[in-house]
């Protein structure tokens, strides 16, 4: 059961006068309030709003969609005039749709959201400006659900707690009360289950790798060991994500293995250009482009170029297999070795300039 919050105005230094909560037009305004400053609900974490009133493929309408600095997507659903059962089932339904969104789809949702607000900033630039870090290669690897309400029936609170505690479903509820004192208005907030602090949440993410993340780490470790036999160098430990990058001597350019699609539809061997803007990335790519025919001959398959990829650019080959077995690891190591051998002289020449 959510905590009741009380407010008192102190008069004459010692006399308290209670300020009573009021429904008024609270829920009608709350969505706009949260959109204008999502920190009202996100603190102690930091979220960025990436969509409002999003129509799903199932005919639903997501009130607010946000993202945090590690790429987790958060679905926020306001209770409004819905019953408790409706809002709980609805947020779960919306999350089932959000789960399948890939990078490009989320970027498109953000573009549509910005256009409605008279902005043209791309997701990557907005993310970097807001969080101060580059957007992760893989976003929406995890998602969360937040029910926003004045109150929930104890039965629904029990359901949310049960899903979170026993099955690890990332769903929570946050309660707001609205107070008016003359011309001043106030909001108070309380969580059904107190969220982790930003530091504790980051630590939990580092410790709590999912079984798929563990398997992916083991797969990329195997790929690196096989590649090391052909191109000896120090390879870093995998990061628990669906990609593994290898820096080069040129800033903003790196080699990478990366699973593509959500759900995964293939493994790519690729070279990334990730400077701060597409013009710089295209200038870098222009140095490598004349060498693509030689690369295709050495690989014995065509190379695909993705331009633009947000504000970035990349070229790659892709294997449609997704089973992380010896066959795929051998293919990944062999193809990366070819890519490195063909492009390393170009990188060395560029680094000397």
ROBA-9849 format. One record per residue (C-alpha): residue number from 0; residue in one letter; x, y negated, z negated. Coordinates in pm, 1 decimal, always signed. Layout:
residues N
+-----+-----+----------+----------+----------+
|   n | res |        u |        v |        w |
+-----+-----+----------+----------+----------+
| NUM |   A |        X |        Y |        Z |
...
+-----+-----+----------+----------+----------+
//
This chain:
residues 353
+-----+-----+----------+----------+----------+
|   n | res |        u |        v |        w |
+-----+-----+----------+----------+----------+
|   0 |   X |     +0.0 |     +0.0 |     +0.0 |
|   1 |   X |   +142.5 |   -341.5 |    +94.6 |
|   2 |   X |   +239.6 |   -583.4 |   -180.1 |
|   3 |   X |     +6.3 |   -871.1 |   -253.6 |
|   4 |   X |   +175.6 |  -1208.6 |   -233.3 |
|   5 |   X |    +54.0 |  -1501.9 |   -437.8 |
|   6 |   X |   +139.7 |  -1870.2 |   -405.1 |
|   7 |   X |    +97.1 |  -2140.6 |   -668.3 |
|   8 |   X |   +153.3 |  -2512.4 |   -642.0 |
|   9 |   X |   +312.1 |  -2657.1 |   -957.0 |
|  10 |   X |   +145.6 |  -2980.3 |  -1065.3 |
|  11 |   X |   +277.7 |  -3212.4 |  -1330.1 |
|  12 |   X |   +584.3 |  -2996.4 |  -1370.8 |
|  13 |   X |   +408.8 |  -2716.4 |  -1563.6 |
|  14 |   X |    +54.5 |  -2661.3 |  -1434.5 |
|  15 |   X |    +20.5 |  -2394.5 |  -1160.5 |
|  16 |   X |   -262.9 |  -2414.6 |   -909.6 |
|  17 |   X |   -314.5 |  -2105.5 |   -694.2 |
|  18 |   X |   -315.1 |  -2140.6 |   -315.0 |
|  19 |   X |   -553.1 |  -1878.6 |   -177.8 |
|  20 |   X |   -482.5 |  -1693.7 |   +146.7 |
|  21 |   X |   -725.1 |  -1751.5 |   +432.1 |
|  22 |   X |   -799.6 |  -1564.8 |   +754.1 |
|  23 |   X |   -898.3 |  -1873.3 |   +953.2 |
|  24 |   X |   -745.9 |  -1844.8 |  +1303.8 |
|  25 |   X |   -441.1 |  -1661.5 |  +1165.7 |
|  26 |   X |   -434.3 |  -1355.4 |  +1390.6 |
|  27 |   X |   -523.5 |  -1557.5 |  +1699.2 |
|  28 |   X |   -217.5 |  -1775.1 |  +1639.6 |
|  29 |   X |    +23.9 |  -1519.4 |  +1498.3 |
|  30 |   X |   +131.8 |  -1380.4 |  +1835.5 |
|  31 |   X |   +234.4 |  -1726.8 |  +1953.0 |
|  32 |   X |   +409.6 |  -1793.1 |  +1620.9 |
|  33 |   X |   +613.1 |  -1472.7 |  +1650.1 |
|  34 |   X |   +697.2 |  -1543.3 |  +2012.5 |
|  35 |   X |   +828.0 |  -1887.6 |  +1922.7 |
|  36 |   X |  +1052.2 |  -1744.8 |  +1648.8 |
|  37 |   X |  +1070.8 |  -1366.3 |  +1632.8 |
|  38 |   X |  +1304.7 |  -1395.7 |  +1330.7 |
|  39 |   X |   +987.8 |  -1442.7 |  +1124.8 |
|  40 |   X |   +938.8 |  -1066.7 |  +1159.1 |
|  41 |   X |  +1283.8 |   -935.9 |  +1259.8 |
|  42 |   X |  +1501.8 |  -1060.9 |   +973.9 |
|  43 |   X |  +1734.5 |   -927.3 |   +837.8 |
|  44 |   X |  +1794.0 |   -797.4 |  +1191.5 |
|  45 |   X |  +1801.5 |  -1005.2 |  +1508.4 |
|  46 |   X |  +1561.6 |   -949.4 |  +1798.6 |
|  47 |   X |  +1502.8 |  -1128.7 |  +2127.3 |
|  48 |   X |  +1156.7 |  -1141.7 |  +2285.6 |
|  49 |   X |  +1158.8 |   -997.2 |  +2638.7 |
|  50 |   X |   +787.1 |   -978.5 |  +2715.0 |
|  51 |   X |   +437.9 |  -1076.2 |  +2605.8 |
|  52 |   X |   +102.5 |   -926.0 |  +2703.2 |
|  53 |   X |   +266.9 |   -660.2 |  +2919.3 |
|  54 |   X |    +30.9 |   -438.2 |  +3119.5 |
|  55 |   X |   +130.6 |    -71.1 |  +3099.9 |
|  56 |   X |    +73.8 |   +193.5 |  +3364.7 |
|  57 |   X |   -191.0 |   +341.2 |  +3132.2 |
|  58 |   X |   -397.1 |    +23.0 |  +3138.3 |
|  59 |   X |   -286.1 |    -95.0 |  +2794.8 |
|  60 |   X |   -152.9 |   -437.0 |  +2702.4 |
|  61 |   X |   +154.3 |   -470.1 |  +2478.6 |
|  62 |   X |   +136.0 |   -782.8 |  +2264.8 |
|  63 |   X |   +510.0 |   -843.3 |  +2230.1 |
|  64 |   X |   +821.2 |   -659.6 |  +2345.0 |
|  65 |   X |  +1164.8 |   -732.6 |  +2198.6 |
|  66 |   X |  +1520.6 |   -601.7 |  +2212.9 |
|  67 |   X |  +1801.8 |   -596.0 |  +1957.6 |
|  68 |   X |  +2175.9 |   -635.7 |  +2007.7 |
|  69 |   X |  +2240.6 |   -263.2 |  +2060.9 |
|  70 |   X |  +1968.8 |   -232.5 |  +2325.5 |
|  71 |   X |  +1691.3 |    -83.7 |  +2112.9 |
|  72 |   X |  +1349.4 |   -191.6 |  +2242.9 |
|  73 |   X |  +1083.9 |   -288.8 |  +1989.2 |
|  74 |   X |   +709.5 |   -268.4 |  +2056.8 |
|  75 |   X |   +502.4 |   -507.2 |  +1843.0 |
|  76 |   X |   +127.8 |   -458.2 |  +1828.7 |
|  77 |   X |   -104.7 |   -697.8 |  +1645.5 |
|  78 |   X |   -406.1 |   -539.8 |  +1478.3 |
|  79 |   X |   -650.3 |   -824.7 |  +1551.8 |
|  80 |   X |  -1002.3 |   -683.0 |  +1573.0 |
|  81 |   X |   -891.5 |   -322.5 |  +1631.6 |
|  82 |   X |   -965.5 |    -52.5 |  +1377.5 |
|  83 |   X |   -675.9 |    +96.9 |  +1183.5 |
|  84 |   X |   -694.7 |   +421.8 |  +1379.4 |
|  85 |   X |   -694.1 |   +231.5 |  +1708.4 |
|  86 |   X |   -387.7 |    +20.9 |  +1631.1 |
|  87 |   X |   -180.1 |   +319.8 |  +1512.3 |
|  88 |   X |   -268.6 |   +535.3 |  +1812.7 |
|  89 |   X |   -228.7 |   +238.9 |  +2045.7 |
|  90 |   X |   +124.5 |   +151.7 |  +1937.4 |
|  91 |   X |   +224.2 |   +518.5 |  +1977.5 |
|  92 |   X |    +71.0 |   +522.8 |  +2325.7 |
|  93 |   X |   +254.3 |   +205.0 |  +2423.8 |
|  94 |   X |   +581.8 |   +349.8 |  +2296.8 |
|  95 |   X |   +531.7 |   +658.5 |  +2513.5 |
|  96 |   X |   +522.9 |   +426.3 |  +2814.5 |
|  97 |   X |   +815.6 |   +211.1 |  +2699.8 |
|  98 |   X |  +1030.2 |   +520.6 |  +2643.2 |
|  99 |   X |  +1053.1 |   +586.5 |  +3017.2 |
| 100 |   X |  +1153.6 |   +232.7 |  +3118.0 |
| 101 |   X |  +1501.6 |   +212.5 |  +3268.3 |
| 102 |   X |  +1740.4 |    -80.5 |  +3279.7 |
| 103 |   X |  +1603.4 |   -222.9 |  +3603.6 |
| 104 |   X |  +1241.6 |   -202.2 |  +3485.9 |
| 105 |   X |  +1316.8 |   -380.1 |  +3158.5 |
| 106 |   X |  +1511.5 |   -647.5 |  +3345.1 |
| 107 |   X |  +1210.7 |   -693.1 |  +3576.1 |
| 108 |   X |   +975.1 |   -729.4 |  +3277.1 |
| 109 |   X |  +1203.6 |   -997.0 |  +3136.7 |
| 110 |   X |  +1217.4 |  -1176.6 |  +3472.4 |
| 111 |   X |   +836.1 |  -1184.5 |  +3488.0 |
| 112 |   X |   +820.5 |  -1310.3 |  +3130.7 |
| 113 |   X |  +1070.4 |  -1589.2 |  +3203.0 |
| 114 |   X |   +890.6 |  -1694.2 |  +3519.5 |
| 115 |   X |   +569.0 |  -1741.6 |  +3322.6 |
| 116 |   X |   +765.6 |  -1971.4 |  +3091.7 |
| 117 |   X |   +934.0 |  -2164.1 |  +3374.2 |
| 118 |   X |  +1276.6 |  -2002.5 |  +3341.9 |
| 119 |   X |  +1492.2 |  -1806.6 |  +3586.1 |
| 120 |   X |  +1766.3 |  -1684.4 |  +3352.6 |
| 121 |   X |  +1855.2 |  -1315.1 |  +3411.2 |
| 122 |   X |  +1839.5 |  -1064.4 |  +3126.6 |
| 123 |   X |  +2218.4 |  -1025.2 |  +3104.2 |
| 124 |   X |  +2280.5 |  -1398.3 |  +3066.3 |
| 125 |   X |  +1997.2 |  -1444.2 |  +2816.1 |
| 126 |   X |  +2122.6 |  -1148.4 |  +2611.4 |
| 127 |   X |  +2480.0 |  -1281.8 |  +2604.5 |
| 128 |   X |  +2361.5 |  -1630.7 |  +2508.6 |
| 129 |   X |  +2130.3 |  -1503.2 |  +2234.4 |
| 130 |   X |  +2340.3 |  -1230.1 |  +2074.7 |
| 131 |   X |  +2688.7 |  -1347.4 |  +2169.4 |
| 132 |   X |  +2781.2 |  -1008.8 |  +2318.1 |
| 133 |   X |  +2739.1 |   -842.7 |  +2657.2 |
| 134 |   X |  +2426.6 |   -636.6 |  +2707.6 |
| 135 |   X |  +2493.8 |   -262.8 |  +2660.8 |
| 136 |   X |  +2528.9 |    -46.5 |  +2970.7 |
| 137 |   X |  +2244.2 |   +171.8 |  +2847.0 |
| 138 |   X |  +1944.8 |     -3.2 |  +2695.1 |
| 139 |   X |  +1626.2 |   +155.3 |  +2562.6 |
| 140 |   X |  +1814.2 |   +464.7 |  +2448.8 |
| 141 |   X |  +1602.7 |   +414.1 |  +2136.8 |
| 142 |   X |  +1280.8 |   +228.6 |  +2068.9 |
| 143 |   X |  +1082.8 |   +121.9 |  +1764.4 |
| 144 |   X |   +720.8 |    +39.2 |  +1689.9 |
| 145 |   X |   +593.7 |   -234.1 |  +1457.2 |
| 146 |   X |   +228.7 |   -282.7 |  +1366.9 |
| 147 |   X |   +156.3 |   -642.7 |  +1268.7 |
| 148 |   X |   -148.1 |   -692.3 |  +1049.8 |
| 149 |   X |   -298.8 |   -873.4 |   +754.0 |
| 150 |   X |   -363.2 |   -532.1 |   +599.8 |
| 151 |   X |   -410.1 |   -164.1 |   +682.7 |
| 152 |   X |   -636.5 |    +95.3 |   +530.0 |
| 153 |   X |   -445.3 |   +322.3 |   +286.2 |
| 154 |   X |   -518.0 |   +616.6 |   +518.0 |
| 155 |   X |   -331.5 |   +447.6 |   +803.4 |
| 156 |   X |    -46.5 |   +348.3 |   +574.6 |
| 157 |   X |     -9.6 |   +713.6 |   +477.5 |
| 158 |   X |     +1.7 |   +815.6 |   +844.0 |
| 159 |   X |   +277.7 |   +562.9 |   +920.4 |
| 160 |   X |   +481.0 |   +669.8 |   +616.9 |
| 161 |   X |   +432.4 |  +1037.6 |   +704.6 |
| 162 |   X |   +548.5 |   +993.8 |  +1064.2 |
| 163 |   X |   +851.2 |   +791.8 |   +957.9 |
| 164 |   X |   +958.4 |  +1003.0 |   +659.9 |
| 165 |   X |   +893.0 |  +1356.2 |   +783.1 |
| 166 |   X |   +948.5 |  +1329.2 |  +1158.1 |
| 167 |   X |  +1176.8 |  +1029.0 |  +1191.5 |
| 168 |   X |   +927.6 |   +844.1 |  +1412.6 |
| 169 |   X |  +1053.3 |   +481.2 |  +1424.6 |
| 170 |   X |   +721.1 |   +319.1 |  +1333.1 |
| 171 |   X |   +657.7 |    +63.4 |  +1059.9 |
| 172 |   X |   +400.2 |   -196.6 |   +962.2 |
| 173 |   X |   +451.8 |   -555.5 |   +856.1 |
| 174 |   X |   +187.9 |   -760.3 |   +678.0 |
| 175 |   X |   +141.5 |  -1135.5 |   +701.7 |
| 176 |   X |    -69.2 |  -1359.5 |   +481.7 |
| 177 |   X |   -168.7 |  -1709.0 |   +585.2 |
| 178 |   X |   -197.0 |  -1993.3 |   +337.3 |
| 179 |   X |   -314.5 |  -2350.3 |   +380.7 |
| 180 |   X |   -241.2 |  -2626.3 |   +132.0 |
| 181 |   X |   -379.6 |  -2954.9 |   +256.4 |
| 182 |   X |   -201.7 |  -3034.0 |   +584.7 |
| 183 |   X |    +69.0 |  -2772.4 |   +522.5 |
| 184 |   X |    +49.0 |  -2408.7 |   +638.9 |
| 185 |   X |   +250.9 |  -2113.8 |   +516.2 |
| 186 |   X |   +316.2 |  -1751.6 |   +611.4 |
| 187 |   X |   +429.5 |  -1474.4 |   +380.1 |
| 188 |   X |   +560.6 |  -1138.0 |   +497.0 |
| 189 |   X |   +590.9 |   -791.9 |   +344.9 |
| 190 |   X |   +687.4 |   -457.7 |   +501.4 |
| 191 |   X |   +515.1 |   -125.6 |   +447.0 |
| 192 |   X |   +859.3 |    +40.2 |   +443.1 |
| 193 |   X |  +1144.2 |   -201.6 |   +371.9 |
| 194 |   X |  +1367.4 |   -212.8 |   +682.8 |
| 195 |   X |  +1742.4 |   -168.8 |   +671.7 |
| 196 |   X |  +1968.7 |   -470.2 |   +663.9 |
| 197 |   X |  +2161.0 |   -545.7 |   +981.7 |
| 198 |   X |  +2478.4 |   -396.6 |   +828.9 |
| 199 |   X |  +2307.5 |    -82.0 |   +699.3 |
| 200 |   X |  +2121.9 |    -35.6 |  +1027.2 |
| 201 |   X |  +2447.6 |    -52.1 |  +1224.3 |
| 202 |   X |  +2611.1 |   +196.7 |   +988.1 |
| 203 |   X |  +2315.4 |   +434.5 |  +1021.7 |
| 204 |   X |  +2339.9 |   +416.0 |  +1400.6 |
| 205 |   X |  +2710.9 |   +503.5 |  +1386.8 |
| 206 |   X |  +2647.3 |   +800.4 |  +1158.2 |
| 207 |   X |  +2321.4 |   +925.9 |  +1298.7 |
| 208 |   X |  +2398.8 |  +1053.3 |  +1646.8 |
| 209 |   X |  +2112.9 |  +1243.1 |  +1804.2 |
| 210 |   X |  +2172.3 |  +1597.3 |  +1930.5 |
| 211 |   X |  +2178.4 |  +1464.4 |  +2287.7 |
| 212 |   X |  +2437.6 |  +1202.0 |  +2193.5 |
| 213 |   X |  +2654.0 |  +1467.7 |  +2031.2 |
| 214 |   X |  +2625.5 |  +1687.3 |  +2342.2 |
| 215 |   X |  +2704.0 |  +1388.9 |  +2567.1 |
| 216 |   X |  +3013.2 |  +1306.8 |  +2360.5 |
| 217 |   X |  +3132.8 |  +1665.5 |  +2392.5 |
| 218 |   X |  +3070.8 |  +1657.9 |  +2767.9 |
| 219 |   X |  +3264.9 |  +1335.4 |  +2825.6 |
| 220 |   X |  +3546.4 |  +1465.2 |  +2605.7 |
| 221 |   X |  +3566.9 |  +1769.1 |  +2833.8 |
| 222 |   X |  +3565.7 |  +1544.1 |  +3142.5 |
| 223 |   X |  +3849.4 |  +1333.3 |  +2999.7 |
| 224 |   X |  +4055.6 |  +1641.0 |  +2916.9 |
| 225 |   X |  +4016.5 |  +1770.3 |  +3273.5 |
| 226 |   X |  +4096.3 |  +1429.1 |  +3419.9 |
| 227 |   X |  +4404.0 |  +1395.4 |  +3201.0 |
| 228 |   X |  +4555.5 |  +1695.8 |  +3380.3 |
| 229 |   X |  +4534.4 |  +1503.9 |  +3709.4 |
| 230 |   X |  +4574.7 |  +1143.3 |  +3594.6 |
| 231 |   X |  +4765.1 |  +1148.9 |  +3263.2 |
| 232 |   X |  +4678.2 |   +862.0 |  +3029.9 |
| 233 |   X |  +4531.2 |   +795.9 |  +2685.9 |
| 234 |   X |  +4155.1 |   +838.0 |  +2702.7 |
| 235 |   X |  +3938.9 |   +691.2 |  +2427.5 |
| 236 |   X |  +3678.5 |   +886.0 |  +2232.0 |
| 237 |   X |  +3323.1 |   +873.8 |  +2374.3 |
| 238 |   X |  +3086.1 |   +619.1 |  +2221.4 |
| 239 |   X |  +2769.6 |   +827.5 |  +2187.7 |
| 240 |   X |  +2604.6 |   +665.7 |  +2489.1 |
| 241 |   X |  +2519.5 |   +799.3 |  +2834.3 |
| 242 |   X |  +2836.8 |   +651.6 |  +2983.1 |
| 243 |   X |  +3213.7 |   +663.6 |  +2938.5 |
| 244 |   X |  +3426.2 |   +375.7 |  +3060.1 |
| 245 |   X |  +3799.4 |   +355.0 |  +3132.9 |
| 246 |   X |  +3956.7 |     +6.4 |  +3136.3 |
| 247 |   X |  +4189.4 |   -106.4 |  +3412.8 |
| 248 |   X |  +4468.5 |   -364.2 |  +3433.3 |
| 249 |   X |  +4219.2 |   -612.2 |  +3582.1 |
| 250 |   X |  +3982.6 |   -785.4 |  +3336.6 |
| 251 |   X |  +3611.1 |   -727.4 |  +3406.8 |
| 252 |   X |  +3681.2 |   -416.9 |  +3620.7 |
| 253 |   X |  +3663.5 |    -60.4 |  +3487.8 |
| 254 |   X |  +3611.2 |   +299.0 |  +3595.5 |
| 255 |   X |  +3311.2 |   +474.7 |  +3450.7 |
| 256 |   X |  +3118.7 |   +799.2 |  +3430.1 |
| 257 |   X |  +2753.4 |   +729.1 |  +3368.7 |
| 258 |   X |  +2430.4 |   +922.1 |  +3363.3 |
| 259 |   X |  +2169.6 |   +740.2 |  +3570.5 |
| 260 |   X |  +1796.1 |   +711.7 |  +3519.3 |
| 261 |   X |  +1562.6 |   +769.1 |  +3228.6 |
| 262 |   X |  +1503.7 |  +1055.2 |  +3212.0 |
| 263 |   X |  +1847.0 |  +1132.9 |  +3355.1 |
| 264 |   X |  +1848.8 |  +1191.0 |  +3727.9 |
| 265 |   X |  +2218.5 |  +1224.1 |  +3801.0 |
| 266 |   X |  +2578.5 |  +1155.9 |  +3699.9 |
| 267 |   X |  +2773.4 |   +877.7 |  +3868.4 |
| 268 |   X |  +3145.6 |   +828.8 |  +3919.7 |
| 269 |   X |  +3184.9 |   +456.5 |  +3963.5 |
| 270 |   X |  +3388.7 |   +138.1 |  +3959.2 |
| 271 |   X |  +3223.3 |   -155.0 |  +3779.8 |
| 272 |   X |  +3267.0 |   -528.9 |  +3824.8 |
| 273 |   X |  +3136.7 |   -702.6 |  +3513.0 |
| 274 |   X |  +3251.6 |  -1063.8 |  +3511.3 |
| 275 |   X |  +3015.7 |  -1326.4 |  +3376.4 |
| 276 |   X |  +2846.2 |  -1408.0 |  +3707.6 |
| 277 |   X |  +2763.9 |  -1243.3 |  +4037.5 |
| 278 |   X |  +2984.4 |  -1480.8 |  +4241.2 |
| 279 |   X |  +3295.4 |  -1373.8 |  +4051.1 |
| 280 |   X |  +3197.8 |  -1007.8 |  +4080.1 |
| 281 |   X |  +3145.8 |  -1039.0 |  +4454.5 |
| 282 |   X |  +3487.0 |  -1204.9 |  +4489.1 |
| 283 |   X |  +3643.6 |   -911.0 |  +4303.6 |
| 284 |   X |  +3451.5 |   -657.5 |  +4510.5 |
| 285 |   X |  +3566.8 |   -823.1 |  +4834.0 |
| 286 |   X |  +3923.0 |   -717.7 |  +4748.5 |
| 287 |   X |  +3817.9 |   -351.9 |  +4720.5 |
| 288 |   X |  +3564.0 |   -337.4 |  +5003.5 |
| 289 |   X |  +3819.1 |   -285.2 |  +5287.8 |
| 290 |   X |  +3936.2 |    +29.4 |  +5110.8 |
| 291 |   X |  +3593.8 |   +197.3 |  +5092.7 |
| 292 |   X |  +3634.8 |   +389.1 |  +5422.9 |
| 293 |   X |  +3956.8 |   +545.3 |  +5291.3 |
| 294 |   X |  +3781.3 |   +626.3 |  +4964.9 |
| 295 |   X |  +3490.4 |   +794.5 |  +5144.2 |
| 296 |   X |  +3734.1 |  +1000.3 |  +5350.4 |
| 297 |   X |  +3917.8 |  +1113.5 |  +5037.3 |
| 298 |   X |  +3594.4 |  +1189.2 |  +4849.0 |
| 299 |   X |  +3435.3 |  +1349.9 |  +5155.3 |
| 300 |   X |  +3105.4 |  +1178.3 |  +5079.9 |
| 301 |   X |  +2951.3 |   +833.0 |  +5122.5 |
| 302 |   X |  +2990.6 |   +561.5 |  +4860.2 |
| 303 |   X |  +2690.1 |   +354.9 |  +4747.9 |
| 304 |   X |  +2717.5 |    -13.7 |  +4659.4 |
| 305 |   X |  +2476.2 |   -178.8 |  +4417.0 |
| 306 |   X |  +2480.6 |   -555.3 |  +4476.5 |
| 307 |   X |  +2352.0 |   -720.3 |  +4274.4 |
| 308 |   X |  +2308.0 |   -512.6 |  +3960.9 |
| 309 |   X |  +2175.3 |   -784.8 |  +3738.9 |
| 310 |   X |  +2467.1 |  -1029.2 |  +3740.9 |
| 311 |   X |  +2707.7 |   -740.1 |  +3790.5 |
| 312 |   X |  +2811.6 |   -514.8 |  +4078.3 |
| 313 |   X |  +2931.0 |   -156.8 |  +4120.5 |
| 314 |   X |  +3002.6 |   +114.7 |  +4375.5 |
| 315 |   X |  +2966.6 |   +483.8 |  +4306.6 |
| 316 |   X |  +2899.1 |   +839.3 |  +4414.3 |
| 317 |   X |  +2630.8 |  +1042.3 |  +4241.6 |
| 318 |   X |  +2573.5 |  +1407.7 |  +4163.2 |
| 319 |   X |  +2203.1 |  +1492.5 |  +4112.1 |
| 320 |   X |  +2293.7 |  +1756.8 |  +3852.5 |
| 321 |   X |  +2229.3 |  +1660.1 |  +3490.5 |
| 322 |   X |  +2310.9 |  +1986.0 |  +3310.2 |
| 323 |   X |  +2624.9 |  +1906.4 |  +3110.0 |
| 324 |   X |  +2812.9 |  +2221.7 |  +3198.8 |
| 325 |   X |  +3159.7 |  +2316.6 |  +3326.0 |
| 326 |   X |  +3056.0 |  +2269.2 |  +3688.3 |
| 327 |   X |  +2947.8 |  +1909.8 |  +3637.8 |
| 328 |   X |  +3250.9 |  +1827.4 |  +3420.1 |
| 329 |   X |  +3487.4 |  +1962.3 |  +3686.9 |
| 330 |   X |  +3310.4 |  +1762.1 |  +3957.9 |
| 331 |   X |  +3325.9 |  +1445.3 |  +3744.8 |
| 332 |   X |  +3697.9 |  +1484.7 |  +3672.9 |
| 333 |   X |  +3793.3 |  +1569.9 |  +4031.4 |
| 334 |   X |  +3598.5 |  +1281.1 |  +4184.5 |
| 335 |   X |  +3723.5 |  +1031.0 |  +3926.5 |
| 336 |   X |  +4081.0 |  +1138.9 |  +3996.8 |
| 337 |   X |  +4028.9 |  +1064.1 |  +4366.2 |
| 338 |   X |  +3868.0 |   +728.0 |  +4290.5 |
| 339 |   X |  +4157.2 |   +631.1 |  +4064.3 |
| 340 |   X |  +4426.8 |   +735.7 |  +4310.5 |
| 341 |   X |  +4273.9 |   +540.6 |  +4598.7 |
| 342 |   X |  +4188.7 |   +227.6 |  +4402.2 |
| 343 |   X |  +4479.7 |   +207.8 |  +4156.4 |
| 344 |   X |  +4717.0 |    +40.3 |  +4410.5 |
| 345 |   X |  +4449.1 |   -220.1 |  +4478.0 |
| 346 |   X |  +4409.2 |   -281.4 |  +4103.9 |
| 347 |   X |  +4786.7 |   -308.5 |  +4056.7 |
| 348 |   X |  +4814.3 |   -560.9 |  +4338.9 |
| 349 |   X |  +4524.5 |   -763.5 |  +4202.3 |
| 350 |   X |  +4672.6 |   -761.0 |  +3851.8 |
| 351 |   X |  +4999.8 |   -906.3 |  +3983.2 |
| 352 |   X |  +4829.2 |  -1204.6 |  +4145.2 |
+-----+-----+----------+----------+----------+
//
